[in-house]
Amino acid sequence: MPYEFSEWEHEPETQTSSSRVGDPPRKITGVGLLDPTVPPKRQGPLLPISATMFMRIFAAIILVGLLVGMFLLFLPPH
């Protein structure tokens, strides 16, 4: 199928999307998005216990597990 090149008779005109003539488009920003009107709530710790207490409890659980494992290792077989 042969192609025939034809030039446009007129150039397309740019269309403005705003009703204001000559003004640049406005930026849409939410009120209070970047500068909130209410200060954020202070977030407390995620755990009700401190990190050092959590590590001590974790270490105690591991030690108890090791002691139980050693006790079961020394039991005579059935």
C-alpha positions, 0 to 999 in steps of 0.5 A: 500500500503506497503512502502519500505524504500530505502536509497539514493545512494549518498548525494545531493550536495549544489549548489552555486548561485553566480559565485564567488567561496569562497566569501560570497554573496553580500548584495544588497543595493540601492545607496542613500537609507540610505544616500540620496544625496540631503537633504530632503525638509523642510515641512511647517505647514499643515494648513496655519493658526496657531493652536491657531487661529484655536482653536479660530475660532472653539470656535467662531463657537461653540458659534455662534451655541449655540446662534442660538440654544438658539434663536430658542428655545425661538421662539414661536411654530407655 
